[in-house]
Amino acid sequence: MSTPEVIVHPTAELLAQAAAARLVTRLVDVQAARGSASVVLTGGGVGTATLAALAALPARDAIDWARLSVWWGDERFLPSGHPDRNETGARAALLDQVPVSATSVHAMPPSDGVDGDQPEVAAERYAAELAAASRSEDHGPVPTFDVLMLGVGPDGHIASLFPEQPALYEEERSVVAVRGAPKPPPTRISLTFAAINAAREVWFLAGGAEKASAVRMALSGAGPTQIPAAGAHGRQRTLWLLDRAAAKELPPGLQRIASP
Ligand SMILES: O=C(O)[C@H](O)[C@@H](O)[C@H](O)[C@H](O)COP(=O)(O)O
């Protein structure tokens, strides 16, 4: 389990820009070393802003899009194309602007797909898709994602893993249905900690003062039931990419300013 590293950016805009640049560099390095790469996207404002920033970077096409697999950490269980789906936001912000292979974009099932409005069945389908993509050298029934991005809620939730909810205790399945989520919409699909923590690198993206207490608690020993972000970590690297507002409750020793 990797020790969390904190990098603080002056503003939320610079956080998204820097995260985008970091993602380009990381994926280019991974593809140079291993030929292909995989990334897990997150919904939420900072996650989507990061994708939009990436789309605007001239360096974006240093990524070999044909050799990139795209997954999601969670999804709102809504009809295909619904504006509130994380997939819809990601396609508009980035995926529809780059030559990523359609078969390598693994969206979580919509509520009007083959599984109908059964999020449990849809979660099983996505778990099977992950298992089919995992290889013998991977850690469990999911690919070893190169970068897994997570937004952080004010309550410390990540993906659709919310405090005190049953999904936090899932130890077998890689994907679960979430009902009654406190953040609308209430019905979602989410990777579990087992899937999240299989990733080589986990990057938290958090901006805004409303995240400051969750960030402090996650980095100060809170348990994952109260602060789910405390339960996520990369096998090789765990990065907390923050703006100053989200970092303001951290002790000075925990902050490393990315730029003056
Ligand atoms: O589907 C979702 O809602 C997201 O995956 C969720 O986990 C999000 O990342 C956080 O709520 C942070 O969202 P903001 O960055 O908008 O605060």
The ligand as a MOL file (V3000), in Angstrom:
LIG
                    3D

  0  0  0     0  0            999 V3000
M  V30 BEGIN CTAB
M  V30 COUNTS 17 16 0 0 0
M  V30 BEGIN ATOM
M  V30 1 O -20.7890 10.1450 -9.7780 0
M  V30 2 C -20.3290 10.9810 -9.0120 0
M  V30 3 O -21.0210 11.8450 -8.4550 0
M  V30 4 C -18.8600 11.0590 -8.7760 0
M  V30 5 O -18.1680 9.9820 -9.2060 0
M  V30 6 C -18.5590 11.4220 -7.3570 0
M  V30 7 O -17.8150 10.4420 -6.6630 0
M  V30 8 C -17.7770 12.7060 -7.4400 0
M  V30 9 O -16.4790 12.4450 -7.9680 0
M  V30 10 C -17.6560 13.3790 -6.0980 0
M  V30 11 O -18.9620 13.5820 -5.6030 0
M  V30 12 C -16.9290 14.7220 -6.2220 0
M  V30 13 O -17.6510 15.5190 -7.0980 0
M  V30 14 P -17.1930 17.0670 -7.3180 0
M  V30 15 O -15.7870 16.9950 -7.8720 0
M  V30 16 O -18.1880 17.6130 -8.3030 0
M  V30 17 O -17.2590 17.7290 -5.9830 0
M  V30 END ATOM
M  V30 BEGIN BOND
M  V30 1 2 1 2
M  V30 2 1 2 3
M  V30 3 1 2 4
M  V30 4 1 4 5
M  V30 5 1 4 6
M  V30 6 1 6 7
M  V30 7 1 6 8
M  V30 8 1 8 9
M  V30 9 1 8 10
M  V30 10 1 10 11
M  V30 11 1 10 12
M  V30 12 1 12 13
M  V30 13 1 13 14
M  V30 14 2 14 15
M  V30 15 1 14 16
M  V30 16 1 14 17
M  V30 END BOND
M  V30 END CTAB
M  END
